[in-house]
Amino acid sequence: TQDASQQEDGQQESFISHLVELRSRLLRAAAAIVGVFIVLFIYPGASPIYDALAQPMLASLPQGTRMIATGVITPFMVPVKVTMMAAFIISLPVVLYQAWAFVAPGLYRHEKRLALPLIVSSTVLFLAGMAFCYFVVFRTVFHFIATFAPQSITPAPDIEAYLSFVMTMFLAFGITFEVPVAVVLLVKMGVVELSKLKAARGYVVVGAFIIAAVVTPPDVVSQFMLAVPLCLLYEVGLICARMVSPRRAAEDDPASDSLTERH
């Protein structure tokens, strides 16, 4: 009974130490986001950041037309939210590192080697997805909607609705561009065999168009512009996964990688 009590106390102390570590990592990530937000709020300021975000929409509107704000504090809150979103994007490498540092002690040495490539590739691909959405998708979709709208209608989008739409699209394309990382991790960690992922191509194509139909606006242009990159990035992930297939004989050998390496 004494041994059982000591074991229970040890488990409780371990659980508390994990909570303390989690709090520390969350505070560091939050501090990075808040610090970048303060800098951006001072310079260049919330309004210029929102103006840059609204440029694709403004370019598709008739000459002299502006967006509207229906709420009392919306002209202030929406630019602040956009600035916070920009701060989170800039701080994304720090946030990802803190998340990895929290789980790293429970991983093997060969798994920890994935840290830097994972953080860099995840950040670059997420930003690439947002850039593709901003420079290609927004301009194409907004131009298509503007040309399709009847001449008797003068579009005047609400800035809060526009922000909601932009954040949804950024998140959708950012996650879509993470597909190669997800595929590589699944194969590298031995969760799914590469042959099974290749055999699932047909299901991926169908799933990509279903996801695009749910996430994007109800127009064919934006749906294709999300589904097609998703399928192509899945193929890129398969190519990369073929290069980093797990070497089970070496990595699962107790002599080369034992539980004592977990720290």
PAZAPA-4460 file (N, C-alpha, C; in steps of 0.05 Angstrom, whole numbers, plus 32768, in hexadecimal, padded with zeros to 4 digits):
% residues 263
    n_x    n_y    n_z   ca_x   ca_y   ca_z    c_x    c_y    c_z   seq   type   mol
   8010   7FE8   8000   8000   8000   8000   8011   8019   8000     1      T     A
   8028   8018   800E   803A   802F   800E   8045   8035   7FF2     2      Q     A
   804D   801F   7FE4   8057   8022   7FC9   8042   802E   7FB7     3      D     A
   8029   8025   7FBA   8013   802F   7FAA   800E   804C   7FB0     4      A     A
   8010   8054   7FC9   800C   8070   7FD1   8022   8081   7FC5     5      S     A
   803B   8077   7FC6   8051   8087   7FBB   804F   8089   7F9D     6      Q     A
   8045   8074   7F8F   8041   8075   7F73   802B   8089   7F6C     7      Q     A
   8016   808A   7F7B   8000   809D   7F76   800A   80B9   7F7A     8      E     A
   801A   80BE   7F8F   8025   80D8   7F94   8037   80E1   7F7D     9      D     A
   8047   80CE   7F73   8059   80D4   7F5D   8049   80DB   7F44    10      G     A
   8033   80CD   7F3F   8023   80D3   7F27   8016   80EF   7F2A    11      Q     A
   800D   80F5   7F43   8000   810F   7F47   8015   8126   7F43    12      Q     A
   802D   8122   7F4D   8042   8136   7F4A   8049   813A   7F2C    13      E     A
   804A   8123   7F1E   804F   8125   7F01   803A   8133   7EF2    14      S     A
   8021   812E   7EFA   800A   813C   7EED   800B   815A   7EF2    15      F     A
   8011   8161   7F0B   8013   817E   7F12   802A   818B   7F03    16      I     A
   8041   817D   7F01   8058   8189   7EF3   8051   818D   7ED5    17      S     A
   8042   817A   7EC9   8039   817E   7EAE   8027   8196   7EAB    18      H     A
   8015   819A   7EBE   8003   81B2   7EBD   8013   81CB   7EBF    19      L     A
   8027   81CC   7ED1   8038   81E3   7ED4   8048   81E9   7EBA    20      V     A
   8052   81D3   7EAE   8061   81D6   7E94   804E   81E1   7E7E    21      E     A
   8035   81D6   7E7D   8022   81DF   7E69   801C   81FD   7E6D    22      L     A
   8017   8205   7E86   8012   8221   7E8B   8029   8233   7E82    23      R     A
   8041   822A   7E88   8059   8239   7E80   805B   823C   7E62    24      S     A
   8055   8227   7E53   8057   8228   7E36   8041   823A   7E2B    25      R     A
   8029   8238   7E36   8013   8249   7E2C   8018   8266   7E32    26      L     A
   8024   826C   7E49   802A   8288   7E50   803F   8293   7E3D    27      L     A
   8053   8283   7E36   8068   828D   7E24   805C   8292   7E08    28      R     A
   804B   8280   7DFF   803E   8284   7DE5   802D   829D   7DE5    29      A     A
   801D   82A0   7DFA   800C   82B7   7DFC   801C   82D1   7DFE    30      A     A
   8032   82D0   7E0C   8043   82E8   7E0F   804F   82F0   7DF4    31      A     A
   8056   82DC   7DE4   8061   82E2   7DC9   804B   82F0   7DB8    32      A     A
   8033   82E5   7DB9   801D   82F1   7DA9   8017   830D   7DB2    33      I     A
   8015   8311   7DCC   800E   832B   7DD7   8025   833F   7DD0    34      V     A
   803E   8337   7DD2   8054   8348   7DCC   8054   8352   7DAF    35      G     A
   804F   833F   7D9D   804D   8346   7D80   8035   8358   7D7B    36      V     A
   801F   8352   7D89   8007   8363   7D85   800C   8380   7D8D    37      F     A
   8019   8383   7DA4   801F   839F   7DAD   8030   83AE   7D99    38      I     A
   8044   83A0   7D8E   8056   83AC   7D7A   8046   83B4   7D61    39      V     A
   8035   83A1   7D57   8025   83A7   7D40   8011   83BD   7D44    40      L     A
   8006   83BE   7D5C   7FF2   83D2   7D63   7FFE   83EE   7D63    41      F     A
   8018   83EF   7D6B   8025   8409   7D6B   802E   8411   7D4F    42      I     A
   803A   83FD   7D41   8043   8402   7D25   8041   83E8   7D16    43      Y     A
   8033   83E7   7D00   8028   83FE   7CF1   800D   8407   7CFA    44      P     A
   8001   83F9   7D0D   7FE6   8400   7D17   7FD1   83ED   7D0D    45      G     A
   7FBB   83EC   7D1C   7FA5   83D9   7D15   7F97   83E1   7CFB    46      A     A
   7F93   83FA   7CF6   7F84   8402   7CDE   7F93   83FC   7CC4    47      S     A
   7FAD   8402   7CC2   7FBB   83FA   7CA9   7FBC   83DC   7CA5    48      P     A
   7FBD   83CC   7CBA   7FBD   83AF   7CB7   7FA3   83A6   7CAC    49      I     A
   7F8C   83B1   7CB7   7F72   83A9   7CAC   7F6F   83B2   7C8F    50      Y     A
   7F79   83CA   7C89   7F77   83D4   7C6D   7F85   83C1   7C5A    51      D     A
   7F9C   83B7   7C62   7FAB   83A4   7C51   7F9A   838A   7C4E    52      A     A
   7F8E   8381   7C64   7F7D   8369   7C62   7F65   836C   7C50    53      L     A
   7F5A   8385   7C50   7F41   838A   7C41   7F47   8391   7C24    54      A     A
   7F60   8393   7C1C   7F67   839B   7C01   7F5B   838A   7BEB    55      Q     A
   7F5C   836F   7BEE   7F50   835E   7BD8   7F32   8364   7BD4    56      P     A
   7F23   8368   7BEA   7F07   836F   7BE8   7F03   838A   7BDC    57      M     A
   7F12   839E   7BE5   7F0F   83B9   7BDB   7F15   83BB   7BBD    58      L     A
   7F28   83AA   7BB4   7F30   83AB   7B98   7F19   83A0   7B86    59      A     A
   7F07   8390   7B91   7EF1   8385   7B81   7ED8   8396   7B82    60      S     A
   7ED7   83A9   7B94   7EC0   83BB   7B97   7EC0   83D1   7B82    61      L     A
   7EA9   83DC   7B7B   7EA8   83F3   7B69   7EB9   840A   7B73    62      P     A
   7EC2   841B   7B61   7ED3   8431   7B68   7EC5   8444   7B7C    63      Q     A
   7ED2   844A   7B92   7EC7   845B   7BA6   7EB7   844D   7BBB    64      G     A
   7EB1   8433   7BB8   7EA1   8425   7BCC   7EB3   841C   7BE3    65      T     A
   7EA9   841D   7BFB   7EB7   8415   7C13   7EA7   8400   7C22    66      R     A
   7EB5   83F3   7C34   7EA8   83E0   7C45   7E9A   83EF   7C5C    67      M     A
   7E86   83E2   7C69   7E77   83EF   7C7D   7E7B   83E1   7C98    68      I     A
   7E74   83F0   7CAE   7E75   83E5   7CC9   7E5A   83EA   7CD6    69      A     A
   7E4B   83D5   7CDD   7E31   83D8   7CE8   7E30   83DB   7D06    70      T     A
   7E46   83D2   7D13   7E47   83D3   7D31   7E53   83ED   7D3A    71      G     A
   7E4D   83F4   7D53   7E57   840D   7D5F   7E75   840C   7D63    72      V     A
   7E7F   83F6   7D6E   7E9C   83F4   7D73   7EAA   83E3   7D5E    73      I     A
   7E9C   83DB   7D4A   7EA8   83CA   7D35   7EC0   83D7   7D28    74      T     A
   7EBF   83F1   7D21   7ED7   83FD   7D14   7EF0   83FB   7D25    75      P     A
   7EED   83F8   7D3F   7F05   83F5   7D50   7F0C   83D8   7D55    76      F     A
   7EF7   83C7   7D5A   7EFD   83AB   7D62   7F07   839A   7D4B    77      M     A
   7EFC   839E   7D33   7F04   838E   7D1C   7F22   8392   7D16    78      V     A
   7F2C   83AA   7D13   7F49   83AD   7D0F   7F5A   83A2   7D25    79      P     A
   7F50   83A3   7D3E   7F5F   8397   7D54   7F60   8379   7D51    80      V     A
   7F4A   836D   7D49   7F49   8350   7D45   7F5C   8348   7D2F    81      K     A
   7F5D   8358   7D1A   7F6F   8352   7D03   7F8C   8354   7D0D    82      V     A
   7F92   8368   7D1D   7FAD   836B   7D27   7FB4   8353   7D39    83      T     A
   7FA2   8349   7D49   7FA7   8332   7D5A   7FAC   8319   7D48    84      M     A
   7F9D   8317   7D33   7FA1   8300   7D21   7FBD   8302   7D14    85      M     A
   7FC5   831A   7D0C   7FE0   831D   7D01   7FF5   8317   7D15    86      A     A
   7FF1   831E   7D2F   8004   8318   7D44   8006   82FA   7D48    87      A     A
   7FF0   82EC   7D47   7FF1   82CF   7D4A   8000   82C2   7D34    88      F     A
   7FFC   82CC   7D1B   800A   82C0   7D04   8028   82C4   7D06    89      I     A
   8030   82DD   7D0E   804C   82E3   7D11   8059   82D2   7D27    90      I     A
   8049   82CD   7D3C   8053   82BE   7D54   8050   82A0   7D51    91      S     A
   8046   8297   7D3A   8041   827B   7D36   8059   8269   7D3B    92      L     A
   8071   8270   7D32   8088   825F   7D38   808C   825B   7D56    93      P     A
   8089   8270   7D65   808C   826E   7D82   8076   825D   7D8E    94      V     A
   805E   8260   7D85   8048   8250   7D90   804C   8232   7D89    95      V     A
   8054   822C   7D71   8059   8211   7D69   8071   8205   7D79    96      L     A
   8085   8215   7D7E   809C   820B   7D8D   8094   8205   7DAA    97      Y     A
   8084   8216   7DB6   807B   8211   7DD1   806A   81F8   7DD3    98      Q     A
   805A   81F3   7DBF   804A   81DA   7DBE   805C   81C2   7DBC    99      A     A
   8070   81C4   7DAA   8082   81AD   7DA7   8093   81A9   7DC0   100      W     A
   809C   81BF   7DCD   80AD   81BC   7DE5   809E   81AF   7DFB   101      A     A
   8083   81B2   7DFC   8073   81A5   7E11   8072   8187   7E0D   102      F     A
   806F   817E   7DF4   806D   8161   7DF0   8088   8153   7DEB   103      V     A
   809D   8162   7DE6   80B7   8157   7DDF   80C2   8145   7DF5   104      A     A
   80C0   814B   7E0F   80CB   8139   7E23   80C1   811C   7E22   105      P     A
   80A9   8118   7E17   809E   80FE   7E15   80A4   80EF   7DFC   106      G     A
   80B6   80FA   7DEB   80BC   80EF   7DD1   80D8   80E2   7DD1   107      L     A
   80DC   80D0   7DBE   80F6   80C4   7DBA   8109   80D8   7DAC   108      Y     A
   8122   80D2   7DAC   8136   80E4   7DA0   8131   80E8   7D82   109      R     A
   812B   80D2   7D74   8127   80D5   7D57   810D   80E5   7D51   110      H     A
   80FA   80E5   7D64   80E2   80F4   7D60   80E7   8112   7D65   111      E     A
   80FA   8118   7D77   8100   8134   7D7D   810E   8141   7D66   112      K     A
   811B   8131   7D55   8129   813D   7D3E   8116   814A   7D2B   113      R     A
   80FC   8144   7D2D   80E8   814F   7D1C   80E1   816C   7D24   114      L     A
   80EA   8175   7D3B   80E1   818F   7D46   80E5   81A6   7D33   115      A     A
   80FE   81AB   7D2B   8104   81C2   7D1B   80F7   81C0   7CFF   116      L     A
   80FA   81AA   7CF1   80EC   81A8   7CD7   80CE   81AB   7CD9   117      P     A
   80C2   81A0   7CEE   80A5   81A2   7CF2   809C   81BF   7CF6   118      L     A
   80AA   81CD   7D08   80A3   81E9   7D0E   80A6   81FB   7CF5   119      I     A
   80BD   81F8   7CE8   80C2   8208   7CD0   80AF   8203   7CBA   120      V     A
   80AB   81E9   7CB3   809A   81E2   7C9D   807C   81E9   7CA3   121      S     A
   8074   81E4   7CBC   8058   81EB   7CC3   8053   8209   7CC1   122      S     A
   8066   8219   7CCA   8063   8236   7CC9   8063   8240   7CAC   123      T     A
   8076   8236   7C9C   8078   823F   7C80   8060   8237   7C70   124      V     A
   8056   821E   7C74   803F   8215   7C65   8026   8223   7C6D   125      L     A
   8022   8229   7C87   800A   8237   7C90   800A   8253   7C84   126      F     A
   8021   8261   7C85   8023   827C   7C79   8020   827B   7C5B   127      L     A
   802A   8266   7C4E   8026   8263   7C31   8009   825F   7C2A   128      A     A
   7FFA   8250   7C3B   7FDD   824D   7C36   7FCF   8267   7C39   129      G     A
   7FD6   8277   7C4D   7FC9   8291   7C50   7FD0   82A4   7C39   130      M     A
   7FE9   82A3   7C31   7FF1   82B5   7C1B   7FE3   82AD   7C01   131      A     A
   7FE0   8293   7BFC   7FD2   828A   7BE4   7FB5   8293   7BE5   132      F     A
   7FA9   8291   7BFD   7F8D   829A   7C01   7F8A   82B8   7BFC   133      C     A
   7F9D   82C8   7C06   7F9B   82E5   7C05   7FA0   82EF   7BE8   134      Y     A
   7FB6   82E5   7BDC   7FBE   82F0   7BC2   7FB0   82E4   7BAA   135      F     A
   7FA7   82CB   7BAD   7F9B   82BD   7B96   7F7D   82B9   7B9A   136      V     A
   7F76   82AC   7BB0   7F5A   82A4   7BB4   7F48   82BC   7BB8   137      V     A
   7F4F   82CE   7BCA   7F3E   82E6   7BCF   7F39   82F6   7BB6   138      F     A
   7F4E   82FC   7BA8   7F4C   830D   7B90   7F3B   82FF   7B7B   139      R     A
   7F3E   82E5   7B78   7F2F   82D6   7B64   7F11   82D4   7B6C   140      T     A
   7F0C   82CD   7B85   7EF1   82C9   7B8E   7EE2   82E4   7B8F   141      V     A
   7EEE   82F9   7B9A   7EE0   8312   7B9B   7EDB   831E   7B80   142      F     A
   7EEE   831A   7B6D   7EE9   8324   7B52   7ED2   8314   7B45   143      H     A
   7ED1   82FA   7B4A   7EBC   82EA   7B3F   7EA0   82F2   7B4A   144      F     A
   7E9F   82F7   7B64   7E86   8300   7B71   7E7E   831B   7B67   145      I     A
   7E91   832D   7B63   7E8B   8348   7B5A   7E80   8348   7B3D   146      A     A
   7E8B   8338   7B2C   7E82   8336   7B11   7E67   8327   7B0F   147      T     A
   7E61   8316   7B22   7E49   8306   7B21   7E31   8316   7B2C   148      F     A
   7E37   832A   7B3E   7E22   8339   7B4C   7E12   834A   7B37   149      A     A
   7DF8   834D   7B3A   7DE8   835E   7B28   7DF1   837B   7B2A   150      P     A
   7DEC   8389   7B14   7DF4   83A5   7B12   7DE4   83B7   7B25   151      Q     A
   7DCC   83AD   7B2D   7DBB   83BD   7B3E   7DC3   83BC   7B5C   152      S     A
   7DD8   83AC   7B62   7DE1   83A9   7B7D   7DFC   83B7   7B81   153      I     A
   7DFE   83C6   7B97   7E18   83D3   7B9E   7E23   83C4   7BB6   154      T     A
   7E37   83B4   7BB4   7E42   83A5   7BCB   7E4E   83B8   7BDF   155      P     A
   7E48   83B3   7BF9   7E53   83C2   7C0F   7E58   83AF   7C26   156      A     A
   7E6D   839E   7C25   7E71   838A   7C39   7E75   8395   7C55   157      P     A
   7E6B   8387   7C69   7E70   838F   7C85   7E8B   8385   7C8E   158      D     A
   7E9A   8396   7C9C   7EB6   838F   7CA2   7EB7   8377   7CB6   159      I     A
   7EA4   8374   7CC7   7EA4   835E   7CDA   7E9E   8343   7CCC   160      E     A
   7E8B   8344   7CB9   7E86   832C   7CA9   7E9E   8325   7C98   161      A     A
   7EAB   8339   7C8D   7EC3   8335   7C7D   7ED9   8328   7C8D   162      Y     A
   7EDD   8331   7CA6   7EF2   8326   7CB7   7EEC   8309   7CBD   163      L     A
   7ED3   8303   7CC3   7ECB   82E7   7CC8   7ED1   82D5   7CB0   164      S     A
   7ECA   82DF   7C98   7ECF   82D0   7C80   7EED   82CC   7C7B   165      F     A
   7EFD   82E1   7C7F   7F19   82DF   7C7A   7F27   82CC   7C8D   166      V     A
   7F1F   82CD   7CA7   7F2C   82BB   7CBA   7F25   829E   7CB4   167      M     A
   7F0C   8299   7CAC   7F05   827D   7CA5   7F15   8273   7C8D   168      T     A
   7F18   8284   7C79   7F27   827C   7C61   7F45   8279   7C67   169      M     A
   7F50   828B   7C77   7F6C   8289   7C7E   7F71   826F   7C8D   170      F     A
   7F5F   8269   7CA0   7F63   8250   7CAF   7F60   8238   7C9D   171      L     A
   7F4D   8238   7C8B   7F48   8221   7C79   7F61   821D   7C67   172      A     A
   7F6B   8232   7C5B   7F82   822E   7C49   7F9C   8229   7C59   173      F     A
   7F9E   8235   7C70   7FB6   8230   7C81   7FB8   8213   7C89   174      G     A
   7FA1   8207   7C92   7FA0   81EB   7C99   7FA4   81D9   7C81   175      I     A
   7F98   81E1   7C6A   7F9B   81D1   7C52   7FB9   81CF   7C4A   176      T     A
   7FC8   81E4   7C4D   7FE4   81E3   7C45   7FF5   81D4   7C59   177      F     A
   7FE9   81CB   7C6F   7FF7   81BB   7C83   7FF5   819D   7C7C   178      E     A
   7FE7   8196   7C67   7FE3   817A   7C60   7FFD   816B   7C5C   179      V     A
   8011   8176   7C4E   802A   8167   7C4C   8037   8160   7C66   180      P     A
   8036   8173   7C79   8041   816E   7C94   8032   8157   7CA2   181      V     A
   8018   8158   7CA0   8008   8143   7CAC   800E   8128   7CA0   182      A     A
   8011   8126   7C86   8016   810D   7C78   8032   8103   7C81   183      V     A
   8046   8114   7C81   8061   810C   7C89   8061   8102   7CA6   184      V     A
   8053   810F   7CB8   8053   8107   7CD4   8045   80EC   7CD7   185      L     A
   802F   80E7   7CC9   8021   80CE   7CCB   8033   80B7   7CC2   186      L     A
   8043   80BB   7CAD   8055   80A6   7CA3   806D   80A4   7CB5   187      V     A
   8079   80BA   7CBD   8091   80BA   7CCD   808C   80AD   7CE8   188      K     A
   8076   80B2   7CF4   806F   80A7   7D0E   8065   808B   7D0C   189      M     A
   8061   8081   7CF4   8058   8065   7CF1   803A   8061   7CF6   190      G     A
   802B   8077   7CF5   800E   8075   7CFA   8000   8068   7CE2   191      V     A
   8007   8071   7CCA   7FFB   8066   7CB2   8012   8060   7C9E   192      V     A
   800F   804A   7C90   8022   8043   7C7C   801F   8053   7C63   193      E     A
   8035   8059   7C55   8034   8069   7C3D   8023   805D   7C28   194      L     A
   8023   8043   7C25   8013   8035   7C11   7FF5   803A   7C15   195      S     A
   7FED   803B   7C2F   7FD1   803F   7C34   7FC9   805C   7C2E   196      K     A
   7FDB   806F   7C32   7FD5   808B   7C2B   7FD3   808E   7C0D   197      L     A
   7FE4   807F   7BFE   7FE2   8081   7BE1   7FC8   8075   7BD7   198      K     A
   7FBF   805F   7BE4   7FA6   8053   7BDC   7F8E   8064   7BE2   199      A     A
   7F91   8077   7BF5   7F7A   8088   7BFD   7F78   80A1   7BED   200      A     A
   7F86   80A3   7BD6   7F85   80BB   7BC6   7F68   80C2   7BBE   201      R     A
   7F59   80AF   7BB5   7F3E   80B4   7BAC   7F2D   80C0   7BC2   202      G     A
   7F2F   80B5   7BDA   7F20   80C0   7BF1   7F29   80DC   7BF8   203      Y     A
   7F42   80E1   7BF5   7F4D   80FC   7BFB   7F41   8111   7BE7   204      V     A
   7F3F   810A   7BCE   7F34   811C   7BBA   7F17   8122   7BC1   205      V     A
   7F08   810D   7BC6   7EEB   8112   7BCE   7EE9   8123   7BE7   206      V     A
   7EF9   811C   7BFB   7EF9   812B   7C14   7F01   8147   7C11   207      G     A
   7F14   814C   7BFF   7F1E   8168   7BFA   7F07   8179   7BEF   208      A     A
   7EF8   816F   7BDC   7EE2   817E   7BD0   7ECB   8181   7BE4   209      F     A
   7EC7   816E   7BF5   7EB2   8171   7C0A   7EBA   8186   7C1E   210      I     A
   7ED3   8186   7C27   7EDD   819A   7C3A   7EDB   81B6   7C2D   211      I     A
   7EE3   81B8   7C13   7EE3   81D1   7C05   7EC6   81DC   7C03   212      A     A
   7EB3   81CA   7BFE   7E97   81D2   7BFC   7E8C   81DC   7C16   213      A     A
   7E96   81D1   7C2C   7E8C   81D9   7C47   7E99   81F3   7C50   214      V     A
   7EB3   81F6   7C4B   7EC2   820D   7C57   7EC0   8226   7C46   215      V     A
   7EC2   8223   7C2B   7EC3   823B   7C1A   7EA7   8245   7C14   216      T     A
   7EA6   825D   7C08   7E8C   8268   7BFF   7E7F   8256   7BEA   217      P     A
   7E65   8258   7BE6   7E57   8246   7BD3   7E5C   824E   7BB6   218      P     A
   7E75   824F   7BAE   7E7C   8253   7B91   7E91   823F   7B89   219      D     A
   7E90   8237   7B70   7EA2   8222   7B66   7EBF   822B   7B66   220      V     A
   7EC4   8245   7B62   7EE0   824E   7B60   7EEF   8249   7B7A   221      V     A
   7EE4   8253   7B90   7EF2   8250   7BAA   7EF4   8233   7BB2   222      S     A
   7EE0   8223   7BAB   7EE1   8206   7BB2   7EF7   81F8   7BA4   223      Q     A
   7EFA   81FE   7B8A   7F10   81F2   7B7B   7F2B   81FC   7B85   224      F     A
   7F2D   8215   7B8D   7F46   8220   7B96   7F4F   8216   7BB1   225      M     A
   7F3D   820A   7BC0   7F45   81FC   7BD9   7F49   81DF   7BD5   226      L     A
   7F37   81D2   7BC5   7F39   81B5   7BC2   7F51   81AC   7BB2   227      A     A
   7F57   81BA   7B9C   7F6D   81B3   7B8B   7F88   81B5   7B99   228      V     A
   7F8E   81CC   7BA7   7FA7   81CC   7BB6   7FA9   81B7   7BCC   229      P     A
   7F92   81B0   7BD8   7F92   819B   7BED   7F9B   8180   7BE1   230      L     A
   7F90   817A   7BC9   7F98   8161   7BBC   7FB5   8161   7BB4   231      C     A
   7FBE   8178   7BA9   7FDA   817A   7BA1   7FED   8178   7BB9   232      L     A
   7FE6   8185   7BCF   7FF7   8184   7BE6   7FF7   8169   7BF3   233      L     A
   7FE2   815A   7BF0   7FE2   813E   7BF9   7FF6   812E   7BEA   234      Y     A
   7FF8   8132   7BD0   800C   8124   7BC0   8028   812D   7BC8   235      E     A
   802C   8147   7BCD   8046   8150   7BD7   804D   8143   7BF1   236      V     A
   8039   8140   7C03   803E   8132   7C1C   8047   8115   7C18   237      G     A
   803B   8107   7C04   8042   80EC   7BFE   805F   80EA   7BF4   238      L     A
   8067   80FD   7BE4   8082   80FE   7BD9   8096   8102   7BF0   239      I     A
   8090   8115   7C02   80A2   811B   7C18   80A2   8103   7C2C   240      C     A
   808B   80F7   7C30   808A   80E0   7C42   809A   80C9   7C39   241      A     A
   809C   80C5   7C1E   80AC   80B0   7C13   80CA   80B3   7C1A   242      R     A
   80D2   80CD   7C1E   80EE   80D2   7C24   80F5   80CE   7C41   243      M     A
   80E0   80D0   7C52   80E5   80CF   7C6F   80D7   80B7   7C7C   244      V     A
   80D3   80A2   7C6D   80C6   808A   7C78   80D5   8080   7C90   245      S     A
   80C7   8077   7CA5   80D4   806F   7CBE   80E6   8057   7CBA   246      P     A
   80FE   8058   7CC5   8110   8042   7CC4   810C   8032   7CDE   247      R     A
   80FA   8020   7CDD   80F1   8012   7CF6   8107   8002   7D02   248      R     A
   8118   7FF6   7CF2   812C   7FE5   7CFD   8140   7FF4   7D0E   249      A     A
   8145   800C   7D06   8158   801C   7D15   814B   802B   7D2C   250      A     A
   8133   8035   7D27   8126   8046   7D3B   8119   8036   7D51   251      E     A
   8110   801E   7D4C   8103   800E   7D60   8117   7FFD   7D6F   252      D     A
   8131   7FFE   7D69   8145   7FEE   7D76   814A   7FF9   7D92   253      D     A
   8146   7FEA   7DA7   814A   7FF4   7DC2   8166   7FFE   7DC7   254      P     A
   817A   7FF3   7DB8   8195   7FFC   7DBC   819A   8018   7DB2   255      A     A
   818A   8020   7D9D   818E   803A   7D91   817C   804F   7D9C   256      S     A
   8165   8047   7DA8   8152   805A   7DB2   8142   804E   7DC8   257      D     A
   8148   8053   7DE0   813B   8046   7DF7   812B   805A   7E07   258      S     A
   811C   804F   7E1A   810B   8060   7E2A   811B   8074   7E3B   259      L     A
   8134   806E   7E3F   8145   8081   7E4F   814A   809B   7E41   260      T     A
   8145   809B   7E26   8149   80B3   7E17   8131   80C6   7E19   261      E     A
   811C   80BD   7E26   8105   80CF   7E2B   810B   80E0   7E43   262      R     A
   810D   80FA   7E40   8112   810C   7E56   8106   8127   7E51   263      H     A
***
